[in-house]
Amino acid sequence: MQLDDDLKQLMKELGAAINDALSDSEEISEAIQNVRNAGYDVFLVLEATIGFNKRSKTDQTEPATAGALKGGGAESKLKITAQDLKFLRSLKISIDGLDPQ
């Protein structure tokens, strides 16, 4: 599958933002320095898995609002997919009574 040029650019920007965030982190810098002070060389390799799903036209034009998520409407529903549930379970988060839609 070939990605369009816009998505490739967005992915490149996301990667740069993640790299910048890690590089600018004082906590990470301190932890690395502590390891070096203990007499070790440090090689930090991180792996990120980032998924993309193309949204339908209705998803793009009707973003969820805080009021809708908090029950501000007459009836509020949370749409959750099987992929959402899998992700939540990987974080050790379980939501009883929810079926993917």
N, C-alpha and C positions, 0 to 999 in steps of 0.2 A: 504494500500500500504506500503510495507516495503522498507525502504531506504537502499542502500548499505552502507557498513562500511566506504568507502571513503567519501561519501557525509555526513554521520553523523559526521565524524571527521572535515570536512570542516565547517559544521554548528556550531560545538562546538568552533572551532577557531574563527569564525565570532562573535559569542556571547561573547567570551572572549575579542576580540578586541574592540567591542562596549562598554563593561563594563569598560575596561581599559581607553578608550577615555573619558568616562564620569567621571571616578574616578580622572583622571589627569587634568580635566578642572578647571582652576583657576576661570573662570566665574561662574561655577556651585558651586564651593566651597564657593566663596564670597557670592553668593545669598543665599545659605543655612545658612551661618554664619549670614547674615543680619536677616534672619527669626529667628534664635536662639537668636540673640541679642535683638530682639523685644519680647522675652519671650515665644516663641513657640517651640515645638518639631517638627521635620521635618521627614516625611516619604515619600520618593521618589520612586514611582513605575512607570516604563515606559513600554509601550507595543509596540512591533515592529512586523509588519507583513512582513515576508520575503518570497518571492515566488521563486520557482525554475522551470525552463523549460529546458528540455533536448534539446540541440541543435543538428541539423543534422550534418552529417559528413562535408558537404560543409561549414556550418557556423563555424565549429571548425577549418577548414584549411584555410579559407579565411577571416581573420579579416578585418574590415573596416579600411582604412587608412585616415589620415587627408586630404590628397590630394583628395581622392575620395569624402569625405564629403564636401570639399570646391569647388567642381566642377573642379578638376584638370584633369579629364578624358574628353573624347569626350562627353559622356552623363552620368551624375551622377544621381542615383536614391536613395532615402531614403526609405528603407523598414520599414513600420510601421504597427503594428498589432492592432487589436481592443483593446487588453490589454494595448498597449502603449498609445493609445488615451484616454482610461479610466483613466490611471495614470496621463497623462498630464492634463486632465480635473479636476482631484481631486486636482491638484496644481493650478487650475484656469488659466491654459494655454490652449488657443484654437489655433488650426492651421486650418485656412480656406482652403478648397479645397483638403484636404487629405482624402483619403479613405483607410481603413486598407487593407493590402495585405495578 
